[in-house]
């Protein structure tokens, strides 16, 4: 029971907070009914997995699958109506869908995290090459800022804020490269870094979003 209460107090799923409504109502009903106690334990286990699924989708800013959201809403409604039969039916469907989604999201999350890690490391490598080739104090300071942002991004790999930090690093470094065109020492290296930088940024932006969208469409396409 304590685990259920802790889950409810630690609300994560702002997009489908009905899961916490179902959890709290079932916890209340479980006080005097062993059948509702079993339901509450099943919902508590679901919350754990749905939170992990949510982390994968939320890290890219993509909404959760529609089918999952609808089933959660149905579950909360049936629990509030104290309809044990409908609650059990909805819970069974939701458990099956969550199991499939959880398995798929683990693989997708691995691709997203690995892709983001490679993006940050590649970006940092280009920045380091550029840092050693420039003589301008201002450019050196700005590139150090870029490296600081990229270091921070490694701590945000699993969050939706990752791309904000990398985008800021991209803008700073792109500014250095563009302004350097009007100074001395600008050469083919700068042009090459700029092209690679743009390509890396675009690939990194698109990759994680496309993975999450494909995952969501796959889940919505699962037939019962």
Buried (B, 14 or more C-beta within 10 A) or exposed (E): EEEBEEBBEEEBBEBBEBBBBBBBBBBEBBEEBEEBBEBBBBBBBBBEBBBBBBBBBBBBEBBBBEBBBBBBBBBBBBBBEEEBEBBBBBBEBBBEBBEEBBEBBEEBBEBBBEBBEBBBEBBBEBBBEBBEEBEBEEBBEBBEBBBEBBEBBBEBBBBBEBBEBBBBBBEBBBEBBEBBEEEEEBEEEBEEBBEBBEEBBEEBBEBBBEBBBEBBEBBBEBEE
